[in-house]
Amino acid sequence: MRTSCITRKTGETDITLKLNLDGSGNGQIDTGCGFLDHMLTLFKKHGRFDLEVLAKGDTKVDYHHTVEDIGISLGLAFKEALGDKAGIVRYADTTLAMDESLILTAVDISGRGFIVKDFDIKANKVGDFDTELLDEFLIAFALNSGITLHARQLSGSNAHHIIEGTFKSLARTLRKAVAIDSALNGEIPSTKGVL
């Protein structure tokens, strides 16, 4: 079973996150931030990951700590669930259209957390969600998962569509990259022999 359970408790947040890479998109999401709940629900559905996220944070301040710490926790969960990464496809990309927005994500499950991102979101908020928190989530996820992530907005003007397209694209990219490649017969997909 490629599963993990992460508990993260700080002076700002208290998070329990459970992940099954080989799920069917089920699980409860309750972060205290309605927009993030929506994005993570889309993420689990499009990635076909079973994902449970229960978070309490200092949302009376804003959503920054909650969003960043969930990104950290989700990254750690992917890292743990992937184990030695034997037999995985490793590389994948998805270009996803959502109305006027077009989002490209690409990953290398390399063991080296890194991110390159390019977004031009004009609005500062979607509801009460600061749009700059998309960056914080993606950075936290990439660095803590050990995944190289490229995320790029190719077009788009609606902030909701851009962010939603990013979560959907990333989910579908990760779904392909974490899949088991039967042709590898359990081999590590690297000439180094380790990822």
Protein Blocks (a to p, Z undefined) as FASTA:
>chain_A
ZZdddddddfkbccdddddfklnopacddehpaklmmmmmmmmmmnopacdddddddfkl
mmmlmmmmmmmmmmmmmmmmnmnopoiakiacddddehjbccddddddehpacddddddd
fbfbehjacfklmmmmmmmmmmmnopacddddfbdjbfklmmmmmmmmmmmmmmmmmpcc
fklnopacbfklpZZ
